[in-house]
Amino acid sequence: MSQRSIWVATQLSFLLKTAYDLTRAYVFVEQPTYCFENPRQMRRPDVALVWANRLPAGLSDEDLHVAPDFVAEVVSPTNTFDQQVGRVAEYLEAGVPLVWVVQPARRWVHVYRQDGSVALLRAKHTVRDEPLLPGLALNVADIFPPSSPPVAGNPA
């Protein structure tokens, strides 16, 4: 992953963790590995969310054996959008109800749902009233780095 892709994945996980404390959801960045029903097929989504009530024993040292409730894949220069869309199909088939493909270079989020609906969110949009992410109010622009570079110099 590139610096920008890592930043975007970290920022999205931070925003989700801020919206849902540990009593409601676990948010993961690139870990744990999600095991599909086929034990040879594994994925490490860039960001994943699992509702806490689906992991009643809490966190363990094992791979995740339940489908995440939300997955985000961040497109980086080392993978293509087509590769990411292929992963979307795998996640949906495995039972993940909501998958985002985040394109930092374009500042877009492609949203895929189990019901087959697809949406395109741009930086100007706000995620609100998403049934699969209840209570979340998220400005899409907040996922991405600022458009203008930071001012040079040490802030101290």
C-alpha positions in Angstrom: 0.0 0.0 0.0 1.1 3.6 -0.6 1.5 6.2 2.0 -1.8 7.8 0.9 -3.7 4.4 0.9 -2.4 3.6 4.4 -3.4 7.0 5.7 -6.9 6.6 4.2 -7.3 3.2 5.8 -6.1 4.4 9.1 -8.3 7.5 9.0 -11.4 5.5 8.0 -10.8 3.1 10.9 -10.3 6.0 13.3 -13.6 7.5 12.2 -15.4 4.2 12.6 -13.8 3.6 16.1 -14.9 7.1 17.1 -18.5 6.4 16.0 -18.7 2.9 17.6 -16.9 2.3 20.9 -15.7 -1.2 21.8 -19.0 -2.1 23.4 -20.6 -1.8 19.9 -18.0 -2.8 17.3 -14.5 -4.0 16.7 -12.7 -2.2 13.9 -9.6 -3.7 12.3 -7.0 -2.4 9.9 -5.4 -5.0 7.7 -5.9 -7.7 10.4 -7.1 -10.2 11.3 -7.2 -12.4 8.3 -10.8 -13.3 7.4 -11.2 -17.0 6.6 -13.8 -17.9 4.0 -15.6 -21.2 4.1 -12.9 -22.6 1.8 -9.9 -22.7 4.2 -7.5 -21.9 1.4 -9.2 -18.7 0.6 -8.3 -15.9 3.0 -8.4 -12.1 2.8 -7.1 -9.2 4.8 -9.4 -6.3 4.2 -7.8 -2.9 4.6 -10.6 -2.0 7.1 -13.1 -4.3 8.6 -15.9 -3.8 11.2 -17.5 -6.6 13.2 -20.4 -5.8 15.6 -19.3 -6.7 19.2 -22.3 -9.0 19.8 -21.1 -11.2 17.0 -17.9 -11.9 18.9 -19.3 -12.7 22.3 -16.0 -14.1 23.6 -14.3 -10.9 22.6 -11.0 -10.8 20.7 -8.8 -13.8 20.3 -5.4 -14.6 18.7 -7.1 -16.5 15.9 -8.1 -15.5 12.4 -11.6 -14.1 12.0 -14.1 -16.9 11.2 -17.2 -14.8 10.9 -17.9 -12.5 7.9 -17.2 -8.9 8.8 -20.3 -6.6 8.9 -18.4 -4.0 6.9 -15.3 -4.2 4.7 -13.4 -1.4 3.0 -10.7 -1.9 0.4 -8.5 1.1 -0.4 -7.2 1.2 -4.0 -3.5 1.8 -4.1 -1.0 2.2 -7.0 -0.1 -1.5 -6.7 -3.6 -2.8 -7.4 -6.3 -1.9 -9.9 -9.9 -1.0 -9.4 -10.8 -4.2 -11.3 -8.8 -6.3 -8.8 -10.7 -4.6 -6.0 -14.1 -5.2 -7.6 -13.2 -8.9 -7.8 -12.6 -8.8 -4.1 -16.0 -7.2 -3.6 -17.7 -10.2 -5.2 -15.8 -12.5 -2.9 -16.8 -10.5 0.2 -20.4 -10.3 -0.9 -20.6 -14.1 -1.7 -19.0 -14.8 1.8 -21.8 -12.9 3.5 -20.3 -9.4 4.1 -23.3 -7.1 3.9 -21.5 -3.9 3.1 -18.3 -3.3 1.1 -16.6 -0.1 0.2 -13.9 0.4 -2.5 -12.2 3.6 -1.6 -10.3 5.5 -4.4 -8.0 8.0 -2.7 -6.8 9.5 -6.0 -10.3 10.4 -7.1 -11.7 10.9 -3.6 -14.5 8.5 -4.3 -16.1 5.6 -2.4 -17.9 2.9 -4.3 -20.5 1.2 -2.1 -21.7 -2.3 -2.7 -24.5 -4.0 -0.7 -25.7 -7.6 -0.3 -29.0 -6.6 -2.0 -27.1 -5.7 -5.2 -27.4 -2.0 -4.9 -24.4 0.1 -5.7 -23.7 3.8 -5.0 -20.9 6.2 -5.7 -20.0 8.7 -3.0 -17.9 11.7 -3.7 -16.0 13.8 -1.2 -19.0 16.3 -1.1 -21.3 13.5 0.2 -22.2 12.5 3.8 -22.9 8.9 4.8 -26.0 9.1 7.0 -29.0 6.8 7.5 -27.0 3.8 6.2 -29.0 0.9 7.7 -25.9 -1.3 7.8 -23.9 1.4 9.7 -26.6 2.7 12.1 -26.0 6.1 13.7 -23.0 6.9 11.6 -22.7 10.4 10.2 -19.6 10.6 8.1 -18.4 13.3 5.7 -16.8 11.4 2.9 -14.2 14.2 2.6 -12.9 13.3 6.1 -11.7 10.0 4.9 -9.2 11.6 2.5 -6.1 13.7 3.2 -6.6 17.5 2.8 -6.6 18.7 -0.8 -3.8 21.2 -0.2 -0.4 20.2 1.3 0.2 21.1 4.9 2.2 24.2 5.7 5.9 23.4 5.9 7.7 23.6 9.2 7.7 22.2 12.7 4.4 22.8 14.5 6.1 23.0 17.9 
